[in-house]
Structures are given as C-alpha cells and as structure tokens.
Amino acid sequence: MQLPDYSGQGVEGITNADAMNNSKLQDQHFQQQMNVIIARKREEKAQEAKANAKVEKYLNAMPDGIDTSKLPAKYKPSVQEWAKNKQLEFAQLAQQAADLESSGDFTNSIAIKNRMTEIENSFKNVDNQLLQFKSYKDGFLEDSQNGMVSNSVNTTKRDLLSSVYTDEFNISFSDDGSITFLNEEGGYVNFDEIPDYTVKNNKGASEILNMNETAYKSGEMSPSAERIYRMKLQNITKSRDEVLSLATDDFITEGGLGILDDDLLYNEERTDELRSMVIDTYMDMFKTSSSEGAKVKAAKSSRGSGGRRSGGTASDRKYSTMVGNFLEGYNALQDGNVMNLLRYLPGDYSITKSDQVEGAYEFQKGSGTARIIDPTNPDDFKHVLALTGVPQNYWPDLTTGESSEEETASPSAADLIDKYSN
C-alpha cells in the first residue's frame, strides 16, 4: 500500500499556523508598548498642563505695565523699555518657578518667587513716584505761573526745580523702581531728594497790610493795642515757611525786609531768631504808621474839628487799665507763666494747662464751666474779658487791634497785595 504524501501539505500548514501565532504575539507586544507610551504621554501632558496652569497664574499676577499718561513724551520710551525688560524677566522667572515646583524643588522655587515679588513691588514704586511727580510738577508750574513761589527759594534751588519740572533733565529707573533725574554734565538728583519750596504767605501779608492801615487810622498806639498786634504777628508766623515769606517777599517793599544774612534766612536752627526779627520789624512799621496817623488826627483837631475828651471817665480809665493788665498776663501764658495773669484777676479764678489741646490752658471762674484758651490766638482773649466782666464796649477789636467803639472799615487786602506784590 502506498501511503499518501502529506509532506508538502503538512509543512505548509504548520508554517502558516506559526506565522499567524507570531503575528498575534507581535501585535500584543506592540499594543502593550503603545499603551505604555500613551500612558507616559498622558502623564507628561498632565504635568505640562499643571505647569502651564502655574505659569498662567503667575503671569496673570504680573503688572500690566506703567500708566504713561503721567509722563511727558520725553520720558515714555525710557519707562516703557524698563517695564518691558521687567515683564520679560518676570515671565522667565514664572516658568522657572513652575518647573522647579514640578520637580519638587520648592526651596529654589521660593527664592525665585521672592524675586518675582520684588519685580511686582518695583512696578508699584515706579507708578507711585510717577503719580507724585505729576502732582508736584503741576503744583510748581501753577505756582510759578501765578507768581506764588517765594523769594526765599534761593537761585540754586529754583534752578534745580525748574530743570526737573520742565523736563530738561533725562530720567533713569533703578532695579527697585526708584527714579533719578540726570543732567548733561553727569549730575543727578533722586526723586525722593527733590527739594520742596516755599509759597508766598499772601494770607499773612493781607493781615499785616490791614493791621498797618488800621494802625495809621487809629492814631498813637496804646500799650494794650501793641500787645494785640504782637500776638497777631506771632499767630501768622508759626511755621518756618510763613516766616521766610514775610521776611523775603515784596509785600511792603521790594526785596522784603532786606535781610542780607543768608545764614539767618536759611539756617533752620535760627528760625526763632528770624521770627523775632520779622515780628520786631513789622511792629516798628506799625508804630511808625500809628504815629503818622496821630499827627494827621492832631492837625485836624487843631483846625477845630473837635476831638475826644482827654483821659475819659473814671470807668474808661478803670477798664482800659484792666484790659491792658489782662493782655500783659495773657501774653505771658505763651512762656508758661500763669501767675502774671492770675495776679490781675479779681475773685476766684484758676488757670491750668489743658490736657486736651497742646499749648492751651483751661480758664475757669469758681466752679463754672472751664474755657479752653490758646495764648497764641488773640481771639481767645475775649473769654478772659467775658469772665472778668469787662463791658463789651471796652473790648479790643481783635480784627483791627483797637477798641470796638473806634471800629473803622478796612481796605481790601487783595487790592493792597496787588499794589505791592510782583
């Protein structure tokens, strides 16, 4: 019997079966590899998304830039370039911080975040200084245009302020956002070192001119009127700027009071000395005006115009003396001396330092209501007169410096300032 020949057919069948099995195994291995790769990619995408989210968070917190509307055109390129560089540095740091946090390096990430905070603060610093610069510049230019910059601002300081506020200088910005102004010769001034300036004390000058006019109309100045005038001068020369303006500006005569001692004018330690000199000078002017006015009055009286009876009544003399004594004591309160006034007060009076108002006193009769009086304020003197029973017709006029029964109309201070000021 001849056996069938299965050799070729068998071999072919076995070979096809192995190939199919091998193909399946290869597909499974490939799929497993792909699954690993896909899973890894998904993890990387998740980490990337997480990092991007952190970067987005930091970038959202980054300042938008500088409001250049506060700047003149000359300075805009400089600040824009500075802001651009800072924004670029901030973005790079944000990416670095996100990468470090993703890798678990929180120590270096915190250090980078601190630098990012410094950049944010530098933007705030620049913005605040530019806002102040605009305000200072507007104020100086307006005061200059209106002739309100005092003569006490010396030439060097005035030139510096004019250069800064007319954009003559160049500008630079430090790492922390501080502004510096530079001139062509290499000189510089930091923003926070720009000097302030004094404006003219027009209000004080108005009072002085009115007081001088009143002194002329009132005639010879009495001791009580002289004390009131001095008190009013003390009240309008409290600050150094007020004193400087009244000493140097052309309110009465050109060149102010003609003080040539620069050390007296500009040495702050001599402010009290300068104040005393200013007060004494204006007091001499008032006395001269009152004497001239008295001569005019006397001339009119000699022509038969009549006049007030010399000496007055007993009541006139009594209350005039009381007012004079009270003024002397009231003026002494500025030096802390209460006994001067107490010795002139009839009856049960007390004067104690106020716990409520610095430099003021509580003035009280018996168990009555205490009055707060400020010895530098002439208007408070009326409380002393009211509590001591001085009739109002003997009260000094605290506006003009004389008794109310001789009250006269004052000229316009604005007109006088226009006349004597440049």
Secondary structure in CASP SS format (residue, H / E / C, confidence):
PFRMAT SS
TARGET T0000
AUTHOR 0000-0000-0000
METHOD secondary structure of the structure
MODEL  1
M C 1.00
Q C 1.00
L C 1.00
P C 1.00
D C 1.00
Y C 1.00
S H 1.00
G H 1.00
Q H 1.00
G H 1.00
V H 1.00
E H 1.00
G H 1.00
I H 1.00
T H 1.00
N H 1.00
A H 1.00
D H 1.00
A H 1.00
M H 1.00
N H 1.00
N H 1.00
S H 1.00
K H 1.00
L H 1.00
Q H 1.00
D H 1.00
Q H 1.00
H H 1.00
F H 1.00
Q H 1.00
Q H 1.00
Q H 1.00
M H 1.00
N H 1.00
V H 1.00
I H 1.00
I H 1.00
A H 1.00
R H 1.00
K H 1.00
R H 1.00
E H 1.00
E H 1.00
K H 1.00
A H 1.00
Q H 1.00
E H 1.00
A H 1.00
K H 1.00
A H 1.00
N H 1.00
A H 1.00
K H 1.00
V H 1.00
E H 1.00
K H 1.00
Y H 1.00
L H 1.00
N H 1.00
A H 1.00
M C 1.00
P C 1.00
D C 1.00
G C 1.00
I C 1.00
D C 1.00
T H 1.00
S H 1.00
K H 1.00
L C 1.00
P C 1.00
A H 1.00
K H 1.00
Y H 1.00
K H 1.00
P H 1.00
S H 1.00
V H 1.00
Q H 1.00
E H 1.00
W H 1.00
A H 1.00
K H 1.00
N H 1.00
K H 1.00
Q H 1.00
L H 1.00
E H 1.00
F H 1.00
A H 1.00
Q H 1.00
L H 1.00
A H 1.00
Q H 1.00
Q H 1.00
A H 1.00
A H 1.00
D H 1.00
L H 1.00
E H 1.00
S H 1.00
S C 1.00
G C 1.00
D C 1.00
F H 1.00
T H 1.00
N H 1.00
S H 1.00
I H 1.00
A H 1.00
I H 1.00
K H 1.00
N H 1.00
R H 1.00
M H 1.00
T H 1.00
E H 1.00
I H 1.00
E H 1.00
N H 1.00
S H 1.00
F H 1.00
K H 1.00
N H 1.00
V H 1.00
D H 1.00
N H 1.00
Q H 1.00
L H 1.00
L H 1.00
Q H 1.00
F H 1.00
K H 1.00
S H 1.00
Y H 1.00
K H 1.00
D H 1.00
G H 1.00
F H 1.00
L H 1.00
E H 1.00
D H 1.00
S H 1.00
Q H 1.00
N C 1.00
G C 1.00
M C 1.00
V E 1.00
S C 1.00
N C 1.00
S C 1.00
V C 1.00
N C 1.00
T H 1.00
T H 1.00
K H 1.00
R H 1.00
D H 1.00
L H 1.00
L H 1.00
S H 1.00
S H 1.00
V H 1.00
Y H 1.00
T C 1.00
D C 1.00
E C 1.00
F C 1.00
N E 1.00
I E 1.00
S E 1.00
F E 1.00
S C 1.00
D C 1.00
D C 1.00
G C 1.00
S C 1.00
I E 1.00
T E 1.00
F E 1.00
L E 1.00
N C 1.00
E C 1.00
E C 1.00
G C 1.00
G C 1.00
Y E 1.00
V E 1.00
N E 1.00
F H 1.00
D H 1.00
E H 1.00
I C 1.00
P C 1.00
D C 1.00
Y C 1.00
T C 1.00
V E 1.00
K C 1.00
N C 1.00
N H 1.00
K H 1.00
G H 1.00
A H 1.00
S H 1.00
E H 1.00
I H 1.00
L H 1.00
N H 1.00
M H 1.00
N H 1.00
E H 1.00
T H 1.00
A H 1.00
Y H 1.00
K H 1.00
S H 1.00
G C 1.00
E C 1.00
M C 1.00
S C 1.00
P H 1.00
S H 1.00
A H 1.00
E H 1.00
R H 1.00
I H 1.00
Y H 1.00
R H 1.00
M H 1.00
K H 1.00
L H 1.00
Q H 1.00
N H 1.00
I C 1.00
T C 1.00
K C 1.00
S C 1.00
R H 1.00
D H 1.00
E H 1.00
V H 1.00
L H 1.00
S H 1.00
L H 1.00
A H 1.00
T H 1.00
D C 1.00
D C 1.00
F C 1.00
I C 1.00
T C 1.00
E C 1.00
G C 1.00
G C 1.00
L C 1.00
G C 1.00
I C 1.00
L C 1.00
D C 1.00
D H 1.00
D H 1.00
L H 1.00
L H 1.00
Y H 1.00
N C 1.00
E H 1.00
E H 1.00
R H 1.00
T H 1.00
D H 1.00
E H 1.00
L H 1.00
R H 1.00
S H 1.00
M H 1.00
V H 1.00
I H 1.00
D H 1.00
T H 1.00
Y H 1.00
M H 1.00
D H 1.00
M H 1.00
F H 1.00
K H 1.00
T H 1.00
S H 1.00
S H 1.00
S H 1.00
E H 1.00
G H 1.00
A H 1.00
K H 1.00
V H 1.00
K H 1.00
A H 1.00
A H 1.00
K H 1.00
S H 1.00
S H 1.00
R H 1.00
G H 1.00
S H 1.00
G C 1.00
G C 1.00
R C 1.00
R C 1.00
S C 1.00
G C 1.00
G C 1.00
T C 1.00
A H 1.00
S H 1.00
D H 1.00
R H 1.00
K H 1.00
Y H 1.00
S H 1.00
T H 1.00
M H 1.00
V H 1.00
G H 1.00
N H 1.00
F H 1.00
L H 1.00
E H 1.00
G H 1.00
Y H 1.00
N H 1.00
A H 1.00
L H 1.00
Q H 1.00
D H 1.00
G C 1.00
N C 1.00
V C 1.00
M H 1.00
N H 1.00
L H 1.00
L H 1.00
R C 1.00
Y C 1.00
L C 1.00
P C 1.00
G C 1.00
D C 1.00
Y E 1.00
S E 1.00
I E 1.00
T E 1.00
K E 1.00
S C 1.00
D C 1.00
Q C 1.00
V C 1.00
E C 1.00
G C 1.00
A C 1.00
Y E 1.00
E E 1.00
F E 1.00
Q E 1.00
K E 1.00
G C 1.00
S C 1.00
G C 1.00
T C 1.00
A C 1.00
R E 1.00
I E 1.00
I E 1.00
D C 1.00
P C 1.00
T C 1.00
N C 1.00
P H 1.00
D H 1.00
D H 1.00
F H 1.00
K H 1.00
H H 1.00
V H 1.00
L H 1.00
A H 1.00
L H 1.00
T C 1.00
G C 1.00
V C 1.00
P C 1.00
Q H 1.00
N H 1.00
Y H 1.00
W C 1.00
P E 1.00
D C 1.00
L C 1.00
T C 1.00
T C 1.00
G C 1.00
E C 1.00
S E 1.00
S H 1.00
E H 1.00
E H 1.00
E C 1.00
T C 1.00
A C 1.00
S C 1.00
P C 1.00
S C 1.00
A H 1.00
A H 1.00
D H 1.00
L H 1.00
I H 1.00
D H 1.00
K H 1.00
Y H 1.00
S C 1.00
N C 1.00
END
